[in-house]
Every structure is written in C-alpha cells, then in structure tokens.
C-alpha cells in the first residue's frame, strides 16, 4: 500500500510520481526482461485515491507502458455502503457532510478502467483485498459470530464488483 502506514501491515509511502518513476525505471524493465508473463499492477490502495494517485501514474507514458492493471480496495467505501458514487464526504439527506477521510470512490473505478482500455484492451482493474471486523481505534475488531452484517457487507461488495 503506497499511501498508508500503521506499522501493522506492509506499506511504502510512495507518491504517485515516485511510484511512476519506480515502475518506469526499475520494476517494469526488470520484470519484462526476466518474467515477461508477469503482470504489473499499480496503486493497490483505496478507491478514493484512484483519480489522484493511479491516474497520475497512468498519465506518465514511461510508466504506463509497463502497467497491466490497477488494484484497489474498498475500505473507505465503508465496507460497500457507499461504493457507486464519486469520492466525497458522508452523504446524509442529500447533503455531502465533510469527514476526516473521504468515502466512496466506486464511480472512479470506471474512469480508471476506461483510461486503461485506451492504453490497451488487455489492461484491467482488480479489487485486490477486502476484510471485515477491523477498524482501527474502535471496538469493531475481530469476528462477531452470528453478526450477519459482515456477510452482508461482503456480499454487497462481491455483487458490486461483478456488476461493474
């Protein structure tokens, strides 16, 4: 994950420009030389950052030629509650309430997919991970046997991914 660092999982703290440079100068050429069948995915972070992060890498021709796909997560969609809209605050009664973290971003997946398709019909987007029961700084950590909300959130996400 280029944009997150909690110390609890692997991450890198890349800017879009630095990830583009790494892909263009180092990762891309080496992977294409030694393992040409291996696909290279960029981003692998939140949907809310697709337009400000992944799109910048795809706009860099030196990096984009090595990019096969864009991986993304749905956590800032509040586990599938707000997936289909543009990135923003918390929608309540038709009013966009600004919050500390942006929400949603699902609509941006299509924008990134369209950009990839302009670069090559074999390029793709991939929802690379999802989990339930882990919210830092809250009591909402770990399994809750019998709580169908986790299953609902997963099924909603899976159906949304298949639909889109």
VEXDOSE-591344 format. One record per residue: x, y negated, z of N, C-alpha, C, O in turn; residue in one letter. Coordinates in steps of 0.02 Angstrom, whole numbers, padded with zeros to 5 digits, always signed. Example, Ala and Ser with C-alpha at 12.3 -4.5 7.8 and 13.67 -1.06 7.14 Angstrom:
<segus>
+00660+00284+00390+00615+00225+00390+00660+00165+00390+00712+00166+00423A +00642+00112+00354+00684+00053+00357+00645-00002+00394+00670-00057+00402S 
</segus>
This chain:
<segus>
+00042+00059+00000+00000+00000+00000+00044-00062+00000+00083-00073+00047X +00038-00102-00051+00082-00161-00056+00061-00219-00012+00102-00264+00000X +00000-00220+00012-00025-00280+00045-00039-00272+00120-00062-00319+00152X -00026-00214+00148-00044-00201+00218+00016-00174+00257+00054-00133+00231X +00023-00195+00319+00074-00166+00362+00048-00166+00433+00043-00218+00466X +00032-00106+00456+00010-00098+00526+00061-00059+00566+00058-00058+00627X +00106-00026+00531+00153+00020+00564+00122+00089+00574+00156+00134+00599X +00059+00097+00554+00025+00161+00563+00026+00205+00501+00012+00264+00505X +00042+00176+00444+00048+00214+00382+00096+00179+00335+00119+00123+00348X +00113+00213+00280+00163+00188+00233+00138+00125+00198+00080+00122+00177X +00181+00076+00192+00165+00016+00156+00229-00020+00136+00283-00002+00160X +00223-00071+00093+00284-00100+00065+00288-00176+00068+00344-00203+00066X +00233-00212+00073+00233-00285+00071+00263-00312+00006+00310-00351+00006X +00235-00290-00050+00253-00318-00115+00208-00377-00131+00149-00378-00112X +00234-00425-00167+00191-00473-00201+00177-00442-00270+00211-00395-00290X +00128-00469-00305+00113-00443-00372+00174-00452-00417+00189-00408-00458X +00208-00508-00411+00267-00521-00452+00323-00472-00438+00357-00449-00485X +00334-00455-00375+00387-00408-00357+00370-00336-00379+00413-00299-00401X +00306-00317-00373+00287-00250-00396+00294-00246-00472+00316-00195-00498X +00275-00299-00507+00283-00300-00580+00356-00294-00599+00373-00256-00644X +00399-00330-00564+00471-00326-00577+00498-00255-00564+00537-00229-00603X +00477-00225-00508+00499-00158-00491+00477-00107-00544+00516-00064-00565X +00415-00112-00566+00389-00066-00617+00426-00077-00683+00446-00029-00716X +00435-00140-00703+00466-00156-00768+00540-00139-00772+00563-00114-00823X +00577-00151-00718+00650-00143-00721+00675-00076-00695+00728-00053-00715X +00638-00045-00649+00666+00013-00616+00621+00075-00622+00640+00124-00653X +00562+00072-00593+00518+00131-00591+00498+00153-00661+00507+00211-00679X +00471+00108-00701+00446+00126-00767+00498+00157-00812+00487+00213-00836X +00555+00124-00823+00606+00154-00867+00632+00221-00842+00643+00267-00882X +00642+00228-00776+00669+00290-00750+00618+00348-00755+00636+00403-00773X +00555+00334-00738+00504+00386-00743+00493+00407-00815+00488+00466-00829X +00490+00359-00861+00480+00376-00931+00539+00418-00958+00530+00461-01001X +00599+00404-00934+00659+00440-00957+00661+00511-00928+00671+00559-00965X +00651+00517-00862+00659+00582-00829+00596+00624-00825+00600+00686-00824X +00538+00592-00823+00475+00628-00815+00421+00595-00857+00374+00566-00830X +00426+00598-00923+00380+00561-00966+00307+00581-00959+00262+00543-00978X +00294+00639-00931+00225+00662-00922+00193+00632-00858+00132+00638-00849X +00232+00601-00815+00208+00573-00752+00173+00506-00764+00200+00463-00799X +00115+00498-00735+00076+00437-00741+00096+00388-00686+00108+00408-00629X +00099+00324-00702+00116+00272-00654+00053+00231-00640+00022+00203-00685X +00035+00228-00576-00021+00187-00554+00005+00130-00511+00052+00138-00472X -00026+00072-00519-00007+00014-00479-00063-00002-00429-00116+00030-00430X -00051-00050-00387-00098-00078-00339-00108-00032-00279-00076-00044-00227X -00149+00019-00283-00164+00065-00229-00179+00027-00164-00151+00040-00111X -00225-00021-00170-00246-00061-00113-00320-00080-00123-00354-00049-00164X -00344-00129-00087-00415-00146-00083-00444-00173-00149-00409-00205-00188X -00509-00160-00159-00543-00188-00217-00543-00264-00216-00543-00296-00268X -00543-00293-00156-00546-00367-00152-00483-00401-00178-00483-00461-00188X -00430-00362-00190-00368-00391-00216-00354-00372-00288-00300-00387-00314X -00401-00341-00321-00389-00320-00390-00374-00379-00436-00327-00375-00476X -00412-00432-00432-00402-00488-00478-00342-00531-00460-00312-00562-00504X -00324-00533-00396-00267-00574-00376-00201-00536-00375-00148-00566-00371X -00204-00470-00378-00143-00429-00374-00134-00386-00436-00087-00397-00475X -00179-00338-00446-00172-00292-00503-00173-00328-00570-00134-00312-00615X -00218-00376-00577-00223-00413-00640-00159-00449-00657-00140-00453-00716X -00125-00475-00607-00061-00510-00620-00009-00462-00648+00030-00480-00692X -00007-00401-00622+00041-00352-00647+00023-00332-00719+00067-00326-00761X -00041-00323-00732-00062-00305-00799-00051-00362-00849-00046-00350-00909X -00047-00423-00825-00034-00481-00868+00041-00489-00884+00059-00530-00925X +00082-00450-00851+00155-00451-00864+00171-00397-00916+00170-00338-00899X +00184-00416-00978+00195-00366-01030+00251-00316-01016+00247-00258-01035X +00304-00339-00982+00361-00294-00967+00340-00239-00919+00365-00183-00924X +00295-00254-00873+00271-00204-00825+00213-00165-00854+00210-00103-00847X +00166-00199-00887+00105-00167-00912+00118-00109-00959+00079-00061-00960X +00173-00112-00996+00186-00057-01043+00200+00009-01008+00194+00063-01038X +00217+00006-00944+00229+00067-00905+00170+00088-00862+00169+00143-00835X +00120+00045-00856+00063+00058-00811+00012+00102-00847-00013+00085-00901X -00003+00159-00816-00055+00204-00843-00122+00193-00810-00174+00205-00840X -00121+00170-00748-00184+00161-00712-00177+00116-00652-00122+00097-00632X -00236+00098-00625-00240+00057-00565-00277+00096-00512-00335+00116-00522X -00245+00107-00455-00276+00141-00398-00304+00089-00350-00274+00035-00342X -00360+00105-00318-00390+00058-00271-00426+00094-00215-00441+00153-00220X -00440+00057-00161-00476+00082-00102-00540+00042-00093-00548-00012-00121X -00586+00068-00054-00650+00035-00044-00662+00014+00029-00720-00001+00046X -00613+00013+00071-00624-00002+00142-00654-00072+00153-00698-00079+00195X -00631-00122+00118-00657-00189+00128-00725-00199+00094-00751-00255+00091X -00754-00145+00069-00823-00145+00047-00867-00121+00104-00925-00104+00093X -00839-00121+00164-00872-00095+00224-00898-00024+00212-00957-00009+00222X -00852+00019+00191-00867+00088+00178-00929+00096+00134-00977+00130+00153X -00928+00065+00077-00977+00072+00024-01040+00031+00035-01087+00039-00004X -01044-00011+00085-01104-00051+00096-01110-00108+00046-01166-00127+00027X -01054-00136+00024-01055-00194-00021-01008-00182-00080-00959-00218-00088X -01022-00131-00120-00974-00115-00173-00986-00148-00240-00938-00160-00276X -01047-00164-00257-01061-00182-00326-01057-00256-00342-01071-00276-00399X -01038-00298-00296-01035-00369-00309-00964-00395-00316-00916-00357-00310X -00959-00459-00330-00893-00490-00334-00862-00498-00264-00898-00497-00214X -00798-00507-00261-00763-00519-00198-00789-00582-00165-00798-00633-00199X -00801-00579-00100-00826-00638-00065-00831-00626+00009-00798-00582+00037X -00872-00666+00042-00883-00659+00113-00938-00609+00128-00948-00562+00089X -00974-00619+00182-01026-00573+00204-01094-00599+00180-01117-00652+00202X -01127-00562+00134-01192-00587+00109-01247-00574+00160-01258-00517+00181X -01282-00627+00181-01336-00620+00229-01393-00666+00208-01384-00727+00205X -01450-00637+00195-01509-00676+00174-01494-00721+00114-01517-00778+00111X -01454-00696+00068-01438-00734+00008-01385-00788+00018-01371-00826-00028X -01355-00791+00078-01303-00840+00093-01237-00804+00100-01233-00753+00135X -01185-00829+00069-01119-00798+00074-01084-00825+00136-01060-00882+00136X -01082-00786+00189-01052-00807+00252-00977-00792+00249-00959-00733+00243X -00933-00842+00253-00861-00827+00252-00840-00789+00314-00861-00804+00370X -00798-00739+00304-00772-00699+00359-00696-00697+00353-00668-00719+00303X -00663-00671+00405-00590-00669+00404-00562-00629+00346-00514-00649+00315X -00592-00572+00332-00572-00531+00275-00625-00536+00221-00685-00541+00236X -00604-00535+00159-00651-00533+00104-00684-00464+00101-00655-00415+00123X -00744-00462+00073-00781-00400+00066-00796-00388-00007-00785-00432-00049X -00821-00328-00022-00849-00312-00087-00794-00298-00138-00748-00260-00124X -00798-00328-00197-00747-00319-00248-00761-00265-00298-00724-00257-00346X -00815-00227-00288-00830-00172-00334-00840-00195-00406-00822-00160-00453X -00868-00254-00414-00878-00281-00481-00811-00292-00516-00808-00291-00578X -00759-00303-00478-00693-00316-00507-00661-00253-00536-00615-00258-00578X -00685-00194-00515-00659-00131-00543-00672-00130-00618-00627-00111-00657X -00732-00150-00640-00748-00151-00711-00703-00200-00749-00681-00186-00804X -00690-00257-00719-00647-00308-00750-00577-00279-00762-00548-00288-00816X -00550-00245-00712-00483-00215-00718-00484-00158-00769-00438-00151-00809X -00537-00117-00768-00543-00063-00817-00544-00091-00888-00510-00065-00932X -00582-00144-00899-00585-00174-00965-00516-00200-00987-00497-00192-01045X -00480-00231-00941-00412-00255-00956-00367-00197-00975-00328-00202-01023X -00371-00142-00938-00331-00083-00954-00349-00055-01023-00304-00036-01061X -00413-00052-01038-00435-00025-01102-00410-00067-01161-00399-00041-01215X -00403-00132-01150-00374-00175-01202-00301-00157-01215-00276-00166-01271X -00267-00130-01164-00197-00112-01171-00187-00041-01196-00133-00025-01221X -00237+00001-01190-00232+00069-01214-00292+00110-01191-00311+00107-01132X -00321+00148-01236-00381+00186-01220-00369+00244-01171-00416+00272-01144X -00306+00262-01160-00291+00316-01113-00278+00291-01042-00262+00331-00998X -00285+00226-01030-00273+00199-00964-00336+00204-00921-00391+00206-00948X -00328+00205-00855-00383+00222-00810-00380+00184-00744-00329+00155-00726X -00436+00186-00707-00439+00165-00638-00455+00227-00596-00486+00274-00620X -00432+00227-00533-00442+00284-00490-00453+00262-00418-00411+00227-00390X -00508+00282-00389-00519+00271-00317-00474+00321-00282-00488+00381-00282X -00420+00297-00252-00366+00341-00229-00373+00367-00158-00340+00416-00140X -00415+00336-00117-00423+00361-00049-00484+00330-00017-00510+00279-00039X -00508+00363+00034-00564+00338+00074-00565+00377+00140-00547+00436+00141X -00586+00345+00192-00595+00380+00255-00649+00344+00295-00667+00287+00282X -00675+00379+00343-00724+00352+00389-00700+00364+00460-00662+00411+00472X -00721+00322+00506-00703+00333+00576-00637+00304+00596-00606+00328+00643X -00614+00253+00560-00551+00223+00579-00555+00148+00567-00546+00125+00511X -00569+00111+00619-00572+00038+00614-00529+00010+00669-00547+00014+00728X -00473-00020+00651-00426-00046+00700-00458-00096+00746-00498-00139+00724X -00442-00092+00809-00466-00140+00858-00538-00131+00879-00567-00177+00909X -00568-00073+00864-00638-00061+00883-00643+00007+00917-00594+00044+00922X -00703+00023+00940-00716+00090+00967-00734+00139+00912-00745+00198+00925X -00737+00115+00850-00757+00157+00794-00697+00194+00766-00674+00181+00710X -00671+00241+00806-00612+00279+00786-00626+00353+00798-00649+00372+00852X -00612+00394+00748-00618+00466+00756-00686+00492+00736-00733+00454+00723X -00692+00558+00735-00755+00589+00714-00810+00578+00765-00798+00570+00825X -00870+00578+00740-00930+00573+00783-00977+00628+00760-01018+00618+00714X -00973+00685+00790-01013+00742+00770-01087+00725+00774-01112+00698+00823X -01122+00741+00720-01193+00727+00716-01209+00657+00690-01268+00642+00680X -01160+00614+00680-01172+00547+00654-01172+00550+00578-01120+00554+00547X -01231+00548+00549-01237+00554+00477-01217+00490+00440-01214+00490+00379X -01203+00437+00476-01181+00376+00444-01116+00385+00406-01107+00356+00352X -01070+00425+00433-01008+00438+00397-01022+00473+00331-00995+00454+00279X -01063+00524+00334-01081+00562+00273-01117+00518+00223-01105+00523+00163X -01161+00475+00248-01197+00429+00203-01147+00383+00168-01152+00372+00107X -01100+00355+00206-01051+00310+00176-01010+00345+00123-00997+00317+00069X -00988+00407+00137-00950+00446+00087-00992+00459+00025-00969+00449-00031X -01054+00483+00035-01095+00500-00023-01111+00438-00064-01112+00441-00126X -01124+00383-00031-01136+00320-00067-01076+00302-00110-01083+00283-00168X -01016+00307-00081-00955+00291-00118-00945+00339-00177-00930+00316-00232X -00954+00403-00166-00944+00452-00220-00993+00438-00277-00973+00438-00335X -01056+00427-00261-01105+00413-00313-01090+00348-00350-01098+00344-00411X -01066+00297-00313-01049+00234-00346-00991+00245-00393-00991+00218-00449X -00940+00284-00372-00882+00297-00415-00904+00334-00478-00880+00318-00533X -00947+00384-00471-00971+00422-00529-01012+00378-00577-01006+00385-00638X -01053+00335-00549-01094+00290-00589-01052+00241-00629-01067+00226-00687X -01000+00217-00598-00960+00166-00630-00899+00196-00665-00860+00159-00695X 
</segus>
